[in-house]
Each structure stands twice: as C-alpha cells, then as structure tokens.
Amino acid sequence: MSGTTVAVILSLFSAVAYAAAAVAQERLASRTKGASLLRLLGTGAWWSSVALNASGAVLHVVALRYGPLTVVQPLGALTLVAAVPMGARMAGRRVSAVEWRGTVFTLVGLAAILVVAASGSEPGQVLSVPEALAVAGVSATLIGLLGRPGDRSGLRHAAASGLASGVGSALTQTVTVAATDGSGPLLSRQVIGVALLVAVFAVGGLLLSQFAYRGGLGAPLAVLTLANPVAAAVIGLSLLGEGLRGGALGVLLALAGAALASWGVVLLTRVTPENHPVAAVLALEPESASPEPALVPATPLPDRALVTRRTEPGHLTPL
C-alpha cells in the first residue's frame, strides 16, 4: 500500500471525526449565543467537541506524514459531506435542495483542485525555521484582521479558522517529517519551536470555529473547508516544492474548481436556521397544534341603577 493511499484512508476517518466535532460545536453555539469563553470552557459539550477535534487532528497529522500537503488538505472537504446531513438529522429536519447543491458544488470544485494538485509523492521538503516564522507572522496578521468582532462576523471567523487550520497543517507536516526522517534528533530546536506554533494555530482555529458556528453550520463550515486547503496549497506550492500537474491546462482546471467551490459556498451562505423551509414549519408546529386560547377582555358590569327594562308601554323599570 502506497503512502498516498494510507494518507487518503486516514483522511477519510479524520473527516468524519471533524464533522462530528463541527456538529457538536454548532449545537453548543446555538444554545449559548453570547456566552463568554469561560462559560464555554465549563460545559461538558465543549470538551466533547474538543475530544472529537483532537481525534480528527491526530489522524490528520499521521496522514500528513504519508501524503503531500496538496493531497491531504483538500480531502478535508469530506468533512462538509458528512457534517451537513449529520447536522440536519440532529436538528430534526431534512437537508434542503440548496444545501445539497452547495455541498456538491463545493466538493466537485475541491476535487478538481485535488486532481491537478496531487503530486502523488510522500512529503520530503519541510519549512525552515525562518520560513515557519514568516508564515506564522503573516498568517497571524491575516487571522487578526478576519477575526475582529463586528456585524456578520461569522463567515470572517470561519475564514480565519480555515486559515489557521491550513497553516497549522503545513507546520505540522514540518514537525512530523523533521522528527521522523532520521536526519536529526527527535526533539531538535526546529521541531520544538514549530510544534509550539502548531499548538497556537490549532487552539486559535478551534476557538474561531466555535464563534463562527453561532450563525449556523453549513455556511461557516463551507468557508472553513475552502479556506483550509487554499492556505495549505499556497504554502505547499510556494515553499515546499509541490507543483500542479497538467501545465497551463492544470492551472485552468484549478481555477475553474476554485470558482465552482466558491459558488457552492455562496449557496450554503443563503441557508440559515431562520430561512430554512423545514425549520420554519417546525417552528410553527407547536403554535398550530395547540393554539393558545384567545383572551377576551372582560366587559365591566354596568351600574345596576342605570340598567332598565321595559315593563309596560311607556314605562321603564330599574333591574
């Protein structure tokens, strides 16, 4: 079994773990909107999502040891495939046609990128310490700009989380390859320093994704899924010697795939819990099934002295 095949299998299991974690985070975010970070840290649901993310991360790290960055990262799109129907089932609704179309477009676009980006060889080149520091500095600046609070910040937080995850994966591959290639000590300064950067980006990406899921699951997860391999591909192509296959035609296919994936993300951004048709019907069911009785304002009794009745023609007698 080739190293790339091992990487693909591990990435499949990693995607399922990440999908379960995303659904758990979205459900927690929907129940604790506006909650502080300290309150989240005190909930068991939060730590369950952390455990699921950690499981996916471990599988992802091992996959990065056997497969190139430009192959492993796009396979993370399978998280979207699993999470959208999983989240819908947990919410007690069906996946809408728009969600299916958005998911399919995103995956097909990322698959096109994967076809031309896959080099098929095991990773060998890693980031040097100056390169790792430069990547971390530029990425931290971009993440700070995207992660600032404000109106409609959910998608920006998702993009920042995806960027953090992609950079963290590139740095993780540097750690795993440098620590296991036998060319130096297991815990060299390079390995320890880059491992600390990995921890910072991993924690930052996790917290940013938690804030992003306050606006729902599909759109933030799609943005995160798209930003992650884009960030990793930029690093892999520019610094790790990984190339695109197919020459000019491969570049055109990659651009077409990026455009298709972006359109899928746009479709998913149009679906929110408020405008989802099934969710709207479910929201109305309790009211229609057991309507509250109408409250009729009480009519004050008239003064007895003013109420009269006619007893004989021409005479009015008090009641």
C-alpha positions as a LaTeX table, in Angstrom:
\begin{tabular}{lrrr}
\hline
Residue & $x$ (\AA) & $y$ (\AA) & $z$ (\AA) \\
\hline
Met1 & 0.00 & 0.00 & 0.00 \\
Ser2 & 1.50 & 3.33 & $-1.06$ \\
Gly3 & 1.96 & 6.22 & 1.30 \\
Thr4 & $-0.59$ & 8.33 & $-0.55$ \\
Thr5 & $-3.21$ & 5.57 & $-0.21$ \\
Val6 & $-2.57$ & 5.42 & 3.54 \\
Ala7 & $-2.91$ & 9.20 & 3.70 \\
Val8 & $-6.25$ & 9.09 & 1.87 \\
Ile9 & $-7.69$ & 6.41 & 4.19 \\
Leu10 & $-6.57$ & 8.27 & 7.31 \\
Ser11 & $-8.02$ & 11.50 & 5.90 \\
Leu12 & $-11.42$ & 9.83 & 5.48 \\
Phe13 & $-11.57$ & 8.88 & 9.16 \\
Ser14 & $-10.24$ & 12.28 & 10.12 \\
Ala15 & $-13.01$ & 14.00 & 8.13 \\
Val16 & $-15.72$ & 12.02 & 9.94 \\
Ala17 & $-14.27$ & 12.98 & 13.34 \\
Tyr18 & $-14.06$ & 16.64 & 12.31 \\
Ala19 & $-17.65$ & 16.52 & 11.03 \\
Ala20 & $-18.95$ & 15.18 & 14.34 \\
Ala21 & $-16.98$ & 17.88 & 16.15 \\
Ala22 & $-18.41$ & 20.61 & 13.89 \\
Val23 & $-21.97$ & 19.45 & 14.55 \\
Ala24 & $-21.32$ & 19.36 & 18.30 \\
Gln25 & $-19.83$ & 22.87 & 18.20 \\
Glu26 & $-22.74$ & 24.25 & 16.17 \\
Arg27 & $-25.31$ & 22.81 & 18.57 \\
Leu28 & $-23.41$ & 24.22 & 21.53 \\
Ala29 & $-23.14$ & 27.62 & 19.86 \\
Ser30 & $-26.89$ & 27.70 & 19.13 \\
Arg31 & $-27.63$ & 27.05 & 22.82 \\
Thr32 & $-25.10$ & 29.51 & 24.22 \\
Lys33 & $-25.28$ & 32.54 & 21.94 \\
Gly34 & $-23.48$ & 35.45 & 23.54 \\
Ala35 & $-21.85$ & 33.23 & 26.15 \\
Ser36 & $-18.34$ & 34.07 & 27.27 \\
Leu37 & $-15.36$ & 31.85 & 26.61 \\
Leu38 & $-15.12$ & 30.94 & 30.29 \\
Arg39 & $-18.70$ & 29.71 & 30.26 \\
Leu40 & $-17.99$ & 27.52 & 27.23 \\
Leu41 & $-14.95$ & 26.04 & 28.95 \\
Gly42 & $-17.17$ & 24.98 & 31.82 \\
Thr43 & $-19.51$ & 22.84 & 29.71 \\
Gly44 & $-19.10$ & 19.13 & 29.02 \\
Ala45 & $-20.35$ & 19.59 & 25.44 \\
Trp46 & $-17.42$ & 21.88 & 24.72 \\
Trp47 & $-14.88$ & 19.32 & 25.90 \\
Ser48 & $-16.64$ & 16.60 & 23.92 \\
Ser49 & $-16.16$ & 18.66 & 20.77 \\
Val50 & $-12.53$ & 19.23 & 21.75 \\
Ala51 & $-12.03$ & 15.45 & 22.07 \\
Leu52 & $-13.56$ & 14.88 & 18.63 \\
Asn53 & $-11.39$ & 17.60 & 17.12 \\
Ala54 & $-8.34$ & 16.08 & 18.78 \\
Ser55 & $-9.15$ & 12.65 & 17.31 \\
Gly56 & $-9.50$ & 14.15 & 13.85 \\
Ala57 & $-6.26$ & 16.10 & 14.33 \\
Val58 & $-4.28$ & 13.00 & 15.32 \\
Leu59 & $-5.47$ & 11.14 & 12.22 \\
His60 & $-4.74$ & 14.22 & 10.12 \\
Val61 & $-1.20$ & 14.50 & 11.49 \\
Val62 & $-0.45$ & 10.87 & 10.63 \\
Ala63 & $-1.91$ & 11.37 & 7.15 \\
Leu64 & 0.40 & 14.33 & 6.61 \\
Arg65 & 3.35 & 12.06 & 7.32 \\
Tyr66 & 2.45 & 9.80 & 4.39 \\
Gly67 & 0.88 & 12.15 & 1.85 \\
Pro68 & 1.71 & 15.57 & 0.37 \\
Leu69 & 0.01 & 18.65 & 1.77 \\
Thr70 & $-1.79$ & 19.38 & $-1.51$ \\
Val71 & $-3.45$ & 15.93 & $-1.34$ \\
Val72 & $-4.34$ & 15.66 & 2.34 \\
Gln73 & $-5.81$ & 19.14 & 2.81 \\
Pro74 & $-8.44$ & 19.06 & 0.01 \\
Leu75 & $-9.68$ & 15.73 & 1.39 \\
Gly76 & $-10.83$ & 17.71 & 4.40 \\
Ala77 & $-13.78$ & 18.73 & 2.21 \\
Leu78 & $-15.28$ & 15.37 & 3.10 \\
Thr79 & $-16.00$ & 16.94 & 6.48 \\
Leu80 & $-18.64$ & 19.03 & 4.73 \\
Val81 & $-20.20$ & 15.95 & 3.13 \\
Ala82 & $-20.64$ & 14.28 & 6.50 \\
Ala83 & $-21.47$ & 17.32 & 8.60 \\
Val84 & $-24.35$ & 18.83 & 6.59 \\
Pro85 & $-26.64$ & 15.74 & 6.69 \\
Met86 & $-25.42$ & 14.88 & 10.19 \\
Gly87 & $-26.29$ & 18.35 & 11.45 \\
Ala88 & $-29.69$ & 18.27 & 9.74 \\
Arg89 & $-30.51$ & 14.93 & 11.35 \\
Met90 & $-29.50$ & 16.19 & 14.79 \\
Ala91 & $-31.71$ & 19.26 & 14.27 \\
Gly92 & $-34.69$ & 17.08 & 13.27 \\
Arg93 & $-35.02$ & 18.39 & 9.73 \\
Arg94 & $-34.22$ & 17.36 & 6.16 \\
Val95 & $-31.31$ & 18.62 & 4.12 \\
Ser96 & $-32.68$ & 21.21 & 1.69 \\
Ala97 & $-32.07$ & 21.14 & $-2.05$ \\
Val98 & $-29.98$ & 24.32 & $-1.77$ \\
Glu99 & $-27.77$ & 22.68 & 0.85 \\
Trp100 & $-27.26$ & 19.63 & $-1.35$ \\
Arg101 & $-26.37$ & 21.78 & $-4.35$ \\
Gly102 & $-23.99$ & 23.91 & $-2.33$ \\
Thr103 & $-22.31$ & 20.84 & $-0.88$ \\
Val104 & $-21.95$ & 19.14 & $-4.26$ \\
Phe105 & $-20.56$ & 22.27 & $-5.97$ \\
Thr106 & $-18.05$ & 22.78 & $-3.16$ \\
Leu107 & $-16.87$ & 19.18 & $-3.29$ \\
Val108 & $-16.64$ & 19.00 & $-7.09$ \\
Gly109 & $-14.63$ & 22.21 & $-7.14$ \\
Leu110 & $-12.25$ & 20.97 & $-4.48$ \\
Ala111 & $-11.95$ & 17.63 & $-6.30$ \\
Ala112 & $-10.84$ & 19.49 & $-9.44$ \\
Ile113 & $-8.19$ & 21.25 & $-7.40$ \\
Leu114 & $-7.12$ & 17.93 & $-5.91$ \\
Val115 & $-6.71$ & 16.31 & $-9.33$ \\
Val116 & $-4.19$ & 18.86 & $-10.54$ \\
Ala117 & $-2.52$ & 19.42 & $-7.18$ \\
Ala118 & $-1.85$ & 15.80 & $-6.24$ \\
Ser119 & 1.82 & 15.08 & $-6.78$ \\
Gly120 & 1.49 & 11.51 & $-5.55$ \\
Ser121 & 4.77 & 11.50 & $-3.64$ \\
Glu122 & 5.45 & 11.38 & 0.06 \\
Pro123 & 6.50 & 14.68 & 1.63 \\
Gly124 & 10.21 & 15.29 & 1.90 \\
Gln125 & 10.81 & 19.04 & 1.97 \\
Val126 & 9.87 & 20.95 & 5.12 \\
Leu127 & 9.79 & 24.58 & 6.20 \\
Ser128 & 12.93 & 26.02 & 7.69 \\
Val129 & 12.69 & 27.91 & 10.97 \\
Pro130 & 12.82 & 31.35 & 9.25 \\
Glu131 & 10.16 & 30.21 & 6.76 \\
Ala132 & 7.95 & 28.87 & 9.55 \\
Leu133 & 8.26 & 32.13 & 11.49 \\
Ala134 & 7.48 & 34.18 & 8.38 \\
Val135 & 4.42 & 32.07 & 7.56 \\
Ala136 & 3.23 & 32.28 & 11.17 \\
Gly137 & 3.67 & 36.06 & 11.29 \\
Val138 & 1.83 & 36.80 & 8.03 \\
Ser139 & $-0.94$ & 34.32 & 8.88 \\
Ala140 & $-1.41$ & 35.70 & 12.39 \\
Thr141 & $-1.85$ & 39.19 & 10.93 \\
Leu142 & $-4.49$ & 38.00 & 8.45 \\
Ile143 & $-6.27$ & 35.98 & 11.14 \\
Gly144 & $-6.35$ & 39.04 & 13.40 \\
Leu145 & $-7.98$ & 41.10 & 10.66 \\
Leu146 & $-10.54$ & 38.42 & 9.84 \\
Gly147 & $-11.29$ & 37.53 & 13.45 \\
Arg148 & $-12.16$ & 41.01 & 14.67 \\
Pro149 & $-15.69$ & 41.37 & 16.10 \\
Gly150 & $-18.43$ & 43.13 & 14.18 \\
Asp151 & $-21.60$ & 42.64 & 12.15 \\
Arg152 & $-21.85$ & 39.36 & 10.20 \\
Ser153 & $-18.52$ & 38.24 & 11.62 \\
Gly154 & $-19.40$ & 34.53 & 11.46 \\
Leu155 & $-18.07$ & 33.95 & 7.94 \\
Arg156 & $-14.97$ & 36.02 & 8.66 \\
His157 & $-14.33$ & 33.92 & 11.76 \\
Ala158 & $-14.80$ & 30.79 & 9.64 \\
Ala159 & $-12.27$ & 32.05 & 7.08 \\
Ala160 & $-9.83$ & 32.87 & 9.88 \\
Ser161 & $-10.34$ & 29.40 & 11.35 \\
Gly162 & $-9.73$ & 27.75 & 7.99 \\
Leu163 & $-6.59$ & 29.82 & 7.50 \\
Ala164 & $-5.35$ & 28.84 & 10.96 \\
Ser165 & $-6.05$ & 25.17 & 10.26 \\
Gly166 & $-4.30$ & 25.24 & 6.88 \\
Val167 & $-1.22$ & 26.96 & 8.28 \\
Gly168 & $-1.25$ & 24.62 & 11.27 \\
Ser169 & $-1.28$ & 21.62 & 8.94 \\
Ala170 & 1.69 & 22.94 & 6.98 \\
Leu171 & 3.61 & 23.48 & 10.20 \\
Thr172 & 2.50 & 20.07 & 11.48 \\
Gln173 & 3.90 & 18.38 & 8.40 \\
Thr174 & 7.21 & 20.12 & 9.05 \\
Val175 & 7.22 & 18.75 & 12.60 \\
Thr176 & 6.31 & 15.18 & 11.65 \\
Val177 & 8.74 & 14.91 & 8.74 \\
Ala178 & 11.61 & 16.59 & 10.59 \\
Ala179 & 11.08 & 14.42 & 13.66 \\
Thr180 & 10.85 & 11.08 & 11.83 \\
Asp181 & 13.19 & 11.33 & 8.83 \\
Gly182 & 16.22 & 10.30 & 10.92 \\
Ser183 & 18.33 & 13.23 & 9.79 \\
Gly184 & 18.48 & 14.83 & 13.23 \\
Pro185 & 17.42 & 14.48 & 16.85 \\
Leu186 & 13.74 & 13.78 & 17.53 \\
Leu187 & 13.32 & 16.89 & 19.66 \\
Ser188 & 15.51 & 19.42 & 17.90 \\
Arg189 & 15.04 & 23.16 & 18.31 \\
Gln190 & 13.27 & 23.25 & 14.97 \\
Val191 & 10.80 & 20.57 & 15.99 \\
Ile192 & 10.04 & 22.11 & 19.40 \\
Gly193 & 9.71 & 25.66 & 18.06 \\
Val194 & 7.43 & 24.74 & 15.17 \\
Ala195 & 5.39 & 22.43 & 17.45 \\
Leu196 & 4.64 & 25.41 & 19.70 \\
Leu197 & 3.42 & 27.35 & 16.68 \\
Val198 & 1.22 & 24.40 & 15.72 \\
Ala199 & $-0.38$ & 24.44 & 19.18 \\
Val200 & $-1.10$ & 28.18 & 18.93 \\
Phe201 & $-2.74$ & 27.89 & 15.50 \\
Ala202 & $-4.68$ & 24.76 & 16.49 \\
Val203 & $-6.21$ & 26.38 & 19.58 \\
Gly204 & $-6.89$ & 29.62 & 17.71 \\
Gly205 & $-8.61$ & 27.78 & 14.86 \\
Leu206 & $-10.77$ & 25.80 & 17.29 \\
Leu207 & $-11.96$ & 28.90 & 19.15 \\
Leu208 & $-12.62$ & 30.83 & 15.94 \\
Ser209 & $-14.70$ & 27.97 & 14.55 \\
Gln210 & $-16.77$ & 27.90 & 17.74 \\
Phe211 & $-17.63$ & 31.58 & 17.30 \\
Ala212 & $-18.28$ & 31.06 & 13.57 \\
Tyr213 & $-20.89$ & 28.34 & 14.19 \\
Arg214 & $-23.13$ & 30.79 & 16.04 \\
Gly215 & $-24.52$ & 31.66 & 12.61 \\
Gly216 & $-25.34$ & 28.04 & 11.71 \\
Leu217 & $-23.38$ & 25.07 & 10.37 \\
Gly218 & $-23.43$ & 24.88 & 6.56 \\
Ala219 & $-22.07$ & 28.28 & 5.51 \\
Pro220 & $-19.30$ & 28.64 & 8.15 \\
Leu221 & $-18.19$ & 25.05 & 7.61 \\
Ala222 & $-18.11$ & 25.58 & 3.83 \\
Val223 & $-15.99$ & 28.72 & 4.18 \\
Leu224 & $-13.68$ & 26.97 & 6.64 \\
Thr225 & $-13.43$ & 23.94 & 4.34 \\
Leu226 & $-12.50$ & 26.15 & 1.38 \\
Ala227 & $-10.02$ & 28.41 & 3.21 \\
Asn228 & $-8.16$ & 25.48 & 4.75 \\
Pro229 & $-6.81$ & 23.82 & 1.57 \\
Val230 & $-6.27$ & 27.17 & $-0.15$ \\
Ala231 & $-3.94$ & 28.30 & 2.65 \\
Ala232 & $-2.16$ & 24.94 & 2.67 \\
Ala233 & $-1.84$ & 24.90 & $-1.13$ \\
Val234 & $-0.24$ & 28.36 & $-1.16$ \\
Ile235 & 2.37 & 27.17 & 1.33 \\
Gly236 & 2.88 & 23.84 & $-0.42$ \\
Leu237 & 3.29 & 25.37 & $-3.87$ \\
Ser238 & 5.44 & 28.33 & $-2.86$ \\
Leu239 & 7.65 & 26.90 & $-0.11$ \\
Leu240 & 7.54 & 23.10 & $-0.15$ \\
Gly241 & 8.23 & 22.44 & $-3.81$ \\
Glu242 & 4.84 & 20.84 & $-4.52$ \\
Gly243 & 3.58 & 21.56 & $-8.03$ \\
Leu244 & 0.48 & 21.43 & $-10.17$ \\
Arg245 & 0.10 & 18.75 & $-12.81$ \\
Gly246 & $-1.02$ & 19.40 & $-16.36$ \\
Gly247 & 0.78 & 22.67 & $-17.05$ \\
Ala248 & $-1.42$ & 25.53 & $-18.24$ \\
Leu249 & $-4.44$ & 23.22 & $-18.55$ \\
Gly250 & $-3.96$ & 22.16 & $-14.95$ \\
Val251 & $-3.90$ & 25.78 & $-13.81$ \\
Leu252 & $-7.15$ & 26.47 & $-15.70$ \\
Leu253 & $-8.77$ & 23.41 & $-14.14$ \\
Ala254 & $-7.67$ & 24.52 & $-10.69$ \\
Leu255 & $-9.11$ & 28.00 & $-11.25$ \\
Ala256 & $-12.39$ & 26.52 & $-12.52$ \\
Gly257 & $-12.54$ & 24.26 & $-9.47$ \\
Ala258 & $-11.93$ & 27.23 & $-7.18$ \\
Ala259 & $-14.76$ & 29.17 & $-8.85$ \\
Leu260 & $-17.16$ & 26.22 & $-8.57$ \\
Ala261 & $-16.28$ & 25.66 & $-4.92$ \\
Ser262 & $-16.79$ & 29.36 & $-4.22$ \\
Trp263 & $-20.26$ & 29.21 & $-5.78$ \\
Gly264 & $-21.07$ & 26.25 & $-3.56$ \\
Val265 & $-20.05$ & 28.30 & $-0.55$ \\
Val266 & $-22.30$ & 31.16 & $-1.71$ \\
Leu267 & $-25.27$ & 28.77 & $-1.92$ \\
Leu268 & $-24.62$ & 27.49 & 1.58 \\
Thr269 & $-24.42$ & 31.02 & 2.95 \\
Arg270 & $-28.02$ & 31.55 & 1.83 \\
Val271 & $-29.32$ & 28.82 & 4.13 \\
Thr272 & $-29.77$ & 29.84 & 7.74 \\
Pro273 & $-31.94$ & 28.40 & 10.53 \\
Glu274 & $-34.33$ & 31.32 & 10.05 \\
Asn275 & $-34.97$ & 30.87 & 6.34 \\
His276 & $-34.77$ & 27.08 & 6.13 \\
Pro277 & $-38.24$ & 25.97 & 4.96 \\
Val278 & $-38.43$ & 22.84 & 7.10 \\
Ala279 & $-37.14$ & 24.64 & 10.15 \\
Ala280 & $-39.78$ & 27.31 & 9.64 \\
Val281 & $-42.55$ & 24.69 & 9.51 \\
Leu282 & $-41.23$ & 23.00 & 12.64 \\
Ala283 & $-41.14$ & 26.35 & 14.39 \\
Leu284 & $-44.84$ & 26.84 & 13.66 \\
Glu285 & $-45.99$ & 23.36 & 14.63 \\
Pro286 & $-46.35$ & 23.93 & 18.40 \\
Glu287 & $-48.50$ & 27.00 & 17.82 \\
Ser288 & $-50.77$ & 25.33 & 15.27 \\
Ala289 & $-51.04$ & 22.07 & 17.19 \\
Ser290 & $-52.03$ & 23.59 & 20.50 \\
Pro291 & $-53.11$ & 27.16 & 19.95 \\
Glu292 & $-53.39$ & 29.35 & 22.96 \\
Pro293 & $-56.99$ & 30.31 & 23.78 \\
Ala294 & $-57.83$ & 33.81 & 22.77 \\
Leu295 & $-58.01$ & 36.18 & 25.70 \\
Val296 & $-61.28$ & 38.14 & 25.58 \\
Pro297 & $-61.12$ & 41.30 & 27.62 \\
Ala298 & $-63.63$ & 41.20 & 30.45 \\
Thr299 & $-66.58$ & 43.55 & 29.98 \\
Pro300 & $-67.29$ & 45.53 & 33.13 \\
Leu301 & $-70.73$ & 45.03 & 34.56 \\
Pro302 & $-72.95$ & 48.11 & 34.13 \\
Asp303 & $-74.15$ & 50.08 & 37.08 \\
Arg304 & $-77.35$ & 48.44 & 38.37 \\
Ala305 & $-79.04$ & 51.77 & 38.76 \\
Leu306 & $-78.57$ & 52.57 & 35.09 \\
Val307 & $-79.86$ & 49.30 & 33.70 \\
Thr308 & $-83.55$ & 49.35 & 32.97 \\
Arg309 & $-86.08$ & 47.15 & 31.30 \\
Arg310 & $-89.41$ & 47.96 & 29.75 \\
Thr311 & $-92.33$ & 46.50 & 31.67 \\
Glu312 & $-95.23$ & 48.35 & 30.27 \\
Pro313 & $-95.63$ & 50.57 & 27.29 \\
Gly314 & $-94.11$ & 53.91 & 28.09 \\
His315 & $-92.61$ & 52.83 & 31.46 \\
Leu316 & $-89.01$ & 51.90 & 32.30 \\
Thr317 & $-88.33$ & 49.98 & 35.48 \\
Pro318 & $-84.84$ & 49.54 & 37.05 \\
Leu319 & $-83.49$ & 45.96 & 37.10 \\
\hline
\end{tabular}
